[in-house]
Amino acid sequence: MVRSRFNLVIAEYTLKQGLDLGPVYASFSFGPSIVLCDPEDVKTVLKRIDVFPKDVGVFKHNFEHAKEILGDTGIGSVNGPEWHDQRSLLNKAFVSNSIFFETMCKKIMTCLSKWENLPEVCVGNDLQKLALDVLASCIFGLDFDSLNGKLSEPIEAYNGAVEKAFNPIRYLFSFVNKLPLKSNEEMYKNLKIFDKYIWQIMDETKKKMEEKKKEDFNDNERKDISLIELMYENNLPEQTIRDNTSSFFLAGHETTATSLSWILGLLVSNPEVQQKARQEVLDKIPGEVTFDSLKELPYIDGFIKEGLRIFPPVPLMLSRKVEKETVIGNVQVPAGTYLDLNCIAMTHNPKIWGDPEVVRPERWYPENITKEQRNAWTPFSSGPRICPGMNFSLLEQKIFLVYFFKRFQQVKLATNGKITPKIGGFSVTYSPATEKMILLLEKSN
């Protein structure tokens, strides 16, 4: 598998810096900061959110142009009691992943059915739509149905906005965002379309809530309450609801879609792993797929975690601020210092993993995995601010693989296909060039 040029600027550069300069080094890539890539140091920072809150600091104005996507009042931006109140509320949306099982299965089967009779499949676009449809149905309480051709304008606007808005040049030289350029005109047009759609989602939710009131629905029996409903019912400000909806639209599908793309790429590049993973599914789940049947698939679990280790969605976590002078590792860090966390260096450090470039799902078996390795694996962050949708995403990926191996006996790379990081454009996550990921799928007998 090709692993070069990124998103070359961020992933490969961040990895090289971490391995060459770590475990603690100074950086000026996104502003002056200290970068950490020792698992214990990173764990400390992510655990002590009172001492190391999130803060983009002096570079806050550099993020203004992407405000429609990132927001600045939602759970990803705030700290302290405000963060705690939002987090307690949002956790309720993920209280039991078993309630999402049937919906996930239905959407995944819709996606795989589209691929069944195609000679070649460019999987990337469908995986994004799948992740969006699952997110919408399970968390937003809406049916986007993008796999069947709906939602095309908002998706195109979102992709177009992200492509331009997350270009590092716009953060390092924010004056570029105010120049009379065609690229700026397109970016702000797409951001406006995306913002309008987020408000539309909220309006649709309010209408559904009114309909439920008319039906005299028994709140004590409700299991299908959506995230947006929860926020409205707990009287969060509309702008905060909007920012959280936007953030979940982004984070709720980007990580899963990107991870699914990469693990299909890893299956292509590692036929022995592909065969073992498929055999485990066929042996452990010979009949109907149920929620309980997913619990004993250690090789599949390990494979998913390997994908997230080798291709962490966010190679570099930015901007934790040191609130009071402290010691990290052997370094005295003064108050006001900004910290970045080098995730990709931790997951590719040969001192931690031995053979980090090898896809080895067995390394995640309880008898093999070490405490240091667990601490080094942070695709969903860690500590109190760990992504509330982590288990949701892992479940979706597992269900996808189970149905994939039941439906297809082999996946190969098409002659015109290529598995490589995205080059020439930018994205929120460390993503593959999905337009080049063209696969051949051999149906099971």
C-alpha positions in Angstrom: 0.0 0.0 0.0 1.3 3.4 -0.9 1.8 5.7 2.2 3.3 8.8 0.8 2.7 12.5 0.3 -0.4 13.5 2.2 -2.2 15.2 3.0 1.6 14.8 2.7 2.1 18.0 4.6 0.5 16.9 7.8 0.5 13.1 8.3 4.0 12.1 7.0 5.6 15.3 8.3 4.0 14.8 11.7 5.1 11.2 11.8 8.7 12.0 10.8 8.9 14.8 13.3 7.6 12.7 16.2 10.0 9.7 15.5 13.0 12.0 14.9 12.5 14.6 17.7 10.2 13.0 20.3 9.0 12.4 22.9 8.8 16.2 23.5 9.7 18.8 21.0 8.9 22.4 20.0 7.0 23.1 16.8 5.9 26.2 14.9 3.8 24.4 12.3 0.4 25.7 13.5 1.8 28.4 15.9 4.4 28.0 18.7 3.7 24.9 20.7 5.2 21.9 22.5 4.4 18.6 20.9 4.0 15.4 22.9 4.3 11.9 21.6 4.9 9.8 24.7 1.7 7.8 25.6 2.0 8.5 29.3 2.4 12.3 28.7 -0.5 12.3 26.2 -2.7 10.3 28.6 -2.0 12.9 31.4 -3.0 15.8 29.1 -6.2 14.2 27.9 -7.1 13.1 31.4 -6.6 16.4 33.2 -8.9 18.6 31.2 -9.0 21.3 34.0 -5.3 21.8 33.7 -5.1 21.3 29.9 -8.3 22.7 28.3 -8.9 22.9 24.6 -7.9 26.4 23.3 -7.0 27.5 19.8 -5.6 30.7 21.5 -4.0 33.4 19.5 -4.8 31.6 16.2 -8.6 31.6 16.9 -9.2 34.2 14.2 -7.5 31.9 11.7 -10.4 29.5 12.1 -13.1 32.1 11.4 -13.7 31.1 7.8 -14.6 27.5 8.8 -17.0 28.6 11.6 -20.0 27.2 9.7 -18.5 23.7 10.0 -16.6 23.8 13.3 -18.9 26.2 15.2 -17.6 27.8 18.5 -20.3 27.1 21.1 -20.6 23.3 20.8 -19.1 20.5 22.8 -15.9 20.5 20.8 -15.1 24.1 21.5 -16.2 24.8 25.1 -14.6 23.9 28.5 -15.5 23.8 32.2 -19.1 23.6 33.4 -20.5 24.4 30.0 -18.7 21.5 28.5 -19.7 19.2 31.3 -23.4 20.1 30.9 -23.3 19.5 27.2 -21.3 16.2 27.5 -23.8 14.8 30.1 -26.6 15.6 27.7 -25.0 14.2 24.6 -24.0 11.0 26.3 -27.7 10.1 26.5 -27.8 9.8 22.7 -25.3 6.9 22.9 -26.6 5.2 26.1 -27.1 1.8 24.4 -25.7 1.0 21.0 -27.9 -2.1 20.7 -30.9 0.1 19.8 -28.9 1.2 16.6 -28.2 -2.4 15.5 -31.1 -3.0 13.1 -30.9 0.4 11.5 -27.2 0.0 10.9 -27.7 -3.5 9.4 -30.4 -2.1 7.0 -28.3 0.8 5.8 -25.2 -1.4 5.4 -27.1 -4.0 3.4 -28.4 -1.2 1.1 -24.9 -0.2 0.4 -23.5 -3.7 -0.2 -26.5 -4.5 -2.5 -25.5 -1.6 -4.7 -22.1 -3.3 -5.2 -23.2 -6.8 -5.8 -23.6 -6.8 -9.5 -21.0 -4.2 -10.5 -17.8 -5.3 -12.3 -15.8 -2.6 -10.5 -16.7 -0.5 -7.4 -15.4 3.0 -6.5 -16.2 2.6 -2.8 -15.4 6.0 -1.3 -18.5 8.0 -2.2 -20.8 5.2 -1.1 -19.0 4.7 2.2 -19.4 8.4 2.9 -23.2 8.2 2.1 -23.5 5.0 4.2 -21.9 6.7 7.2 -24.1 9.8 6.8 -27.3 7.7 6.5 -26.4 5.7 9.6 -25.7 8.9 11.5 -28.9 10.6 10.4 -31.1 7.6 11.1 -29.6 6.7 14.5 -28.6 10.0 16.0 -30.5 12.7 14.2 -33.7 10.7 13.9 -34.0 11.5 10.2 -33.6 9.5 7.0 -31.1 11.2 4.7 -31.3 8.2 2.2 -28.3 9.6 0.4 -27.4 6.0 -0.8 -30.4 6.2 -3.0 -29.5 9.6 -4.5 -31.0 12.1 -2.0 -29.1 14.8 -0.2 -26.7 15.4 -3.2 -26.5 19.2 -3.0 -25.7 19.3 0.8 -23.1 16.6 0.4 -21.4 18.3 -2.6 -21.5 21.6 -0.7 -20.0 20.0 2.4 -17.2 18.2 0.5 -16.5 21.4 -1.5 -16.3 23.5 1.6 -14.1 21.0 3.5 -11.8 20.7 0.5 -11.0 24.4 0.6 -11.7 25.5 4.2 -9.3 22.9 5.8 -6.4 23.8 3.5 -3.5 24.6 6.0 -2.6 27.6 4.0 -5.8 29.3 5.1 -4.9 28.8 8.8 -1.3 29.9 8.5 -2.1 32.9 6.3 -5.6 33.9 7.2 -5.6 37.0 5.0 -6.0 34.7 2.0 -9.6 34.1 3.1 -10.4 37.7 2.4 -8.9 38.0 -1.0 -11.2 38.3 -4.1 -10.4 34.8 -5.3 -12.6 32.4 -7.2 -11.7 29.7 -4.7 -13.0 31.9 -1.8 -16.2 32.6 -3.7 -16.8 28.9 -4.1 -15.8 28.1 -0.5 -18.2 30.7 1.1 -21.0 29.6 -1.3 -20.6 26.0 -0.2 -20.4 27.0 3.5 -23.6 28.9 3.1 -25.4 25.9 1.5 -24.1 23.6 4.3 -25.1 26.1 7.0 -28.6 26.4 5.5 -29.0 22.6 5.5 -28.0 22.3 9.2 -30.7 24.8 10.1 -33.1 22.8 7.9 -32.3 19.6 9.8 -33.1 21.5 13.1 -36.4 22.8 11.6 -37.4 19.2 10.6 -36.7 18.0 14.1 -38.9 20.7 15.7 -41.7 19.7 13.4 -41.4 16.1 14.5 -41.4 17.2 18.1 -44.6 19.1 17.6 -46.2 16.0 15.9 -45.2 13.8 18.9 -46.8 16.2 21.3 -50.1 16.0 19.4 -49.9 12.2 19.6 -49.6 12.5 23.4 -46.4 10.4 23.3 -45.4 8.8 26.6 -41.9 10.2 27.3 -41.1 7.4 29.8 -41.3 4.8 27.0 -39.2 6.8 24.4 -36.2 5.0 23.0 -36.0 6.8 19.7 -35.3 10.3 21.0 -32.7 12.0 18.7 -29.7 14.0 19.7 -31.3 17.2 18.4 -34.5 16.6 20.3 -32.4 16.1 23.5 -30.8 19.4 23.0 -34.1 21.2 22.4 -35.8 19.6 25.3 -33.0 20.6 27.6 -33.2 24.2 26.4 -29.8 24.6 24.8 -29.4 27.9 22.8 -30.3 27.4 19.2 -26.7 28.4 18.1 -25.3 25.7 20.4 -27.7 23.2 18.9 -26.7 24.3 15.5 -22.9 24.0 16.2 -23.3 20.6 17.8 -25.4 19.4 14.9 -22.7 20.6 12.5 -19.9 19.0 14.5 -21.7 15.7 14.7 -22.4 15.8 10.9 -18.7 16.2 10.4 -17.2 14.0 13.1 -20.0 11.5 13.1 -19.4 10.3 9.6 -15.9 11.4 8.6 -14.1 9.0 11.0 -16.2 6.0 10.1 -16.2 6.6 6.4 -12.5 7.1 6.3 -11.8 4.1 8.5 -14.0 1.9 6.3 -12.1 3.0 3.3 -8.8 2.3 4.8 -9.7 -1.1 6.2 -10.9 -2.2 2.7 -7.6 -1.0 1.4 -5.8 -3.1 4.1 -7.8 -6.1 3.1 -6.6 -5.7 -0.5 -3.0 -5.3 0.6 -3.0 -8.1 3.0 -4.8 -11.2 1.5 -3.8 -13.5 4.4 -5.5 -11.1 6.9 -8.5 -10.9 4.6 -8.8 -14.7 4.5 -8.5 -15.0 8.3 -11.0 -12.2 9.0 -13.6 -13.7 6.6 -13.1 -17.2 8.0 -13.7 -16.0 11.5 -17.0 -14.4 10.4 -18.1 -17.6 8.7 -17.1 -19.8 11.6 -18.6 -17.7 14.4 -21.7 -16.4 12.6 -22.8 -19.2 10.1 -26.4 -18.0 10.3 -28.3 -14.8 11.0 -26.4 -11.8 12.2 -27.6 -10.7 15.7 -26.3 -8.1 18.1 -25.1 -10.8 20.5 -23.4 -12.7 17.7 -21.0 -9.8 17.2 -19.5 -10.1 20.7 -17.0 -12.9 20.0 -15.0 -11.7 16.9 -11.6 -11.0 18.3 -9.8 -11.0 15.0 -12.3 -8.6 13.4 -12.0 -6.3 16.5 -8.3 -6.4 16.2 -8.3 -5.7 12.5 -10.5 -2.6 13.0 -8.2 -1.3 15.7 -5.2 -2.0 13.4 -6.8 0.1 10.7 -7.3 3.0 13.1 -3.7 2.5 14.4 -2.0 2.6 11.0 -4.2 5.4 9.7 -5.3 7.5 12.7 -8.2 9.8 11.6 -6.5 12.8 13.2 -2.7 12.5 13.1 -2.1 15.6 15.2 -4.4 16.8 18.0 -4.1 20.6 18.2 -4.3 23.2 20.9 -4.4 22.2 24.6 -3.4 25.1 26.8 -1.5 24.8 30.0 -3.5 26.6 32.6 -0.8 26.5 35.4 2.9 25.7 35.4 3.4 21.9 35.4 5.9 19.2 34.6 5.3 16.9 31.6 7.7 14.1 31.4 11.0 15.7 32.4 10.0 19.1 31.0 8.9 22.1 33.1 6.1 23.7 31.1 5.0 27.3 32.0 1.4 28.4 32.1 0.1 29.7 28.8 2.0 27.2 26.7 0.1 25.4 23.9 0.4 21.7 23.5 -0.2 19.5 20.5 -0.5 15.7 20.7 1.3 13.6 18.0 -1.0 10.6 17.6 0.5 9.1 14.5 4.0 9.0 16.0 2.6 7.0 18.9 0.9 4.5 16.7 3.9 4.0 14.4 6.7 4.0 17.1 8.7 0.8 16.7 9.7 1.0 20.4 6.1 0.6 21.3 4.8 -1.7 18.6 7.9 -3.6 17.4 6.6 -3.9 13.8 4.3 -0.9 13.4 3.9 -1.2 9.6 2.7 -4.8 9.8 -1.1 -5.4 9.9 -1.4 -7.9 12.8 -4.9 -8.0 14.4 -3.6 -10.6 17.0 -1.6 -7.9 18.7 -4.9 -6.7 20.2 -5.7 -10.0 21.9 -5.8 -9.5 25.7 -2.8 -11.7 26.2 -0.7 -9.7 23.7 -1.6 -6.0 24.1 0.4 -3.9 26.6 -0.7 -0.9 28.7 1.7 1.4 26.7 0.1 0.2 23.4 -3.4 0.9 24.8 -2.4 4.4 25.8 -0.8 5.0 22.4 -4.0 4.3 20.6 -6.1 7.5 20.5 -8.1 7.6 17.3 -11.1 8.8 19.3 -9.1 10.9 21.8 -9.0 9.7 25.4 -10.0 10.7 29.0 -13.1 12.7 29.8 -13.3 14.2 26.3 -13.1 10.9 24.5 -15.5 10.9 21.5 -19.0 9.9 22.8 -19.6 8.1 19.5 -16.5 5.8 19.7 -18.4 2.6 20.3 -21.1 3.7 17.8 -18.4 3.9 15.1 -16.7 0.7 16.1 -20.0 -1.2 16.0 -20.9 0.2 12.5 -17.5 -0.9 11.2 -17.9 -4.4 12.7 -21.3 -4.9 11.3 -20.1 -3.7 7.9 -17.2 -6.2 7.9 -19.5 -9.1 9.0 -22.0 -8.5 6.2 -19.2 -7.7 3.7 -17.5 -11.1 4.3 -20.8 -12.9 4.2 -21.7 -11.3 0.8 -18.2 -11.3 -0.9 -15.6 -14.0 -0.8 -12.7 -11.9 -2.0 -11.8 -8.2 -2.6 -9.0 -7.1 -5.0 -7.7 -3.9 -6.4 -8.9 -3.1 -9.9 -6.2 -2.6 -12.6 -7.1 1.1 -12.6 -7.4 1.4 -8.9 -4.9 2.7 -6.3 -4.8 2.9 -2.6 -3.0 6.1 -1.5 -3.6 9.0 0.9 -5.4 11.9 -0.6 -3.0 14.1 -2.5 -3.6 17.7 -3.8 -6.6 18.4 -1.6 -7.4 18.5 2.0 -9.8 16.8 4.4 -10.8 16.8 8.0 -9.3 13.3 8.6 -6.3 11.4 7.3 -8.2 10.1 4.3 -7.5 8.0 1.2 -7.9 9.2 -2.3 -11.4 7.7 -2.6 -11.8 8.5 -6.3 -8.8 6.1 -6.9 -10.0 3.3 -4.6 -11.6 1.1 -7.3 -12.1 -2.5 -6.2 -13.1 -5.8 -7.6 -15.6 -7.8 -5.5 -16.1 -11.5 -5.9 -19.5 -12.6 -4.7 -19.9 -15.5 -2.3 -21.4 -18.7 -3.6 
